[in-house]
Amino acid sequence: MGRLAELKTMIEEGRIGFRMDEVMIGEHEFDPKFGSPGKRPMEFRVTWGPKHVLRWANPAHHGFMVGELEGTVTIDGLCDHTPCTGSLELRYLKEHKIRYSFGFKEGGQSYRYLGEKVDIHLWNLPRSHTTCFGRLFLLGTGELVSTSVTHFRIRSLPRFLASVRLA
């Protein structure tokens, strides 16, 4: 079987997906219970995408526009290149947002990060697709640890697009 025929079969059987690499860089600020005041550096470097692109793109499927995410997170004063796993949800149609959700462990504690790119419309894509507002919680108690604003740098767009690959 040729490569194109094999690819066609994989797509039809729902055995093909894609992966992309994304870097978000910005600042965070600890809640007073968890750290000293002031803005500190934060970044996350993740690879995301669906394992099954046909299910991912199907509005009737429960995982519509939800892909797996894995990578590392650096939050100054808390962790440095710590492995994280979770999901990225494209919620364009109903909520006009993109949601990043991932967890990680550091110092014997489990954390959950929730970040959103919000108010996504055609007229504001350069801002809405590049700014992510996040909150970091202790997983066991739900206590707010930190708030953040991270950015996708437009100059990294060629590298981002070049990272797309079949999975």
Residue pairs with C-beta under 8 A, 6 or more apart in sequence:
1 9
7 16
7 166
10 16
11 53
11 54
14 52
14 53
14 54
14 55
15 52
16 52
16 53
16 166
16 167
17 49
17 50
17 51
17 52
17 53
17 56
17 67
17 166
17 167
18 49
18 50
18 53
18 164
18 165
18 166
18 167
19 47
19 48
19 49
19 163
19 164
19 165
19 167
20 47
20 48
20 49
20 160
20 163
20 164
20 165
21 45
21 46
21 47
21 159
21 160
21 163
22 45
22 46
22 47
22 48
22 152
22 160
22 163
23 43
23 44
23 45
23 152
23 153
23 156
24 43
24 44
24 46
24 100
24 115
24 132
24 150
24 151
24 152
25 41
25 42
25 43
25 150
25 151
25 153
26 41
26 42
26 43
26 132
26 148
26 149
26 150
26 151
27 39
27 40
27 41
27 42
27 148
27 149
27 150
28 39
28 40
28 41
28 42
28 75
28 76
28 134
28 136
28 146
28 147
28 148
29 37
29 38
29 39
29 40
29 146
29 147
29 148
30 36
30 37
30 40
30 77
30 145
30 146
31 143
31 144
31 145
31 146
31 147
33 143
34 143
34 145
34 146
35 77
35 78
35 146
36 77
40 75
40 76
40 77
41 74
41 76
42 73
42 74
42 75
42 76
42 146
42 148
42 150
43 73
43 74
43 150
44 71
44 72
44 73
44 74
44 84
44 100
44 102
44 113
44 150
45 71
45 72
45 73
46 69
46 70
46 71
46 72
46 84
46 88
46 100
46 102
47 69
47 70
47 71
47 163
48 67
48 68
48 69
48 70
48 87
48 88
49 67
49 68
49 167
50 56
50 63
50 66
50 67
50 68
51 68
51 167
55 61
55 63
56 63
56 64
56 65
56 66
56 67
57 64
57 65
58 64
65 89
65 90
65 91
65 92
66 87
66 88
66 89
66 90
67 87
67 88
67 89
68 85
68 86
68 87
68 88
69 84
69 85
69 86
69 87
69 88
69 100
69 101
69 102
70 83
70 84
70 85
70 86
71 83
71 84
71 102
72 81
72 82
72 83
72 84
73 79
73 81
73 82
73 84
73 102
73 104
73 113
74 80
74 81
74 82
75 136
75 146
75 148
78 106
78 145
78 146
79 104
79 106
82 104
82 105
82 106
83 104
84 102
84 103
84 104
84 113
85 102
85 103
85 104
86 100
86 101
86 102
86 103
86 113
87 99
87 100
87 101
87 102
88 98
88 99
88 100
88 101
89 98
89 99
89 101
90 98
91 97
91 98
91 99
92 98
92 120
96 118
96 119
96 120
96 121
96 128
97 116
97 117
97 118
97 119
97 120
98 116
98 117
98 120
98 129
98 132
99 114
99 115
99 116
100 113
100 114
100 115
100 116
100 132
100 134
101 112
101 113
101 114
101 115
102 112
102 113
103 110
103 111
103 112
103 113
103 139
104 110
104 111
104 113
105 111
109 138
109 139
109 140
110 138
110 139
110 140
111 136
111 137
111 138
111 139
111 145
112 136
112 137
112 139
113 134
113 135
113 136
113 137
114 134
114 135
114 137
115 132
115 133
115 134
115 135
115 148
115 150
116 132
116 133
116 134
117 128
117 129
117 130
117 131
117 132
117 133
118 128
118 133
119 128
120 128
120 129
121 128
126 154
129 152
130 151
130 152
130 153
130 154
131 149
131 150
131 151
131 152
132 148
132 149
132 150
132 151
132 152
133 147
133 148
133 149
134 147
134 148
134 149
134 150
135 144
135 146
135 147
135 148
136 144
136 145
136 146
136 147
136 148
137 143
137 144
137 145
138 145
152 160
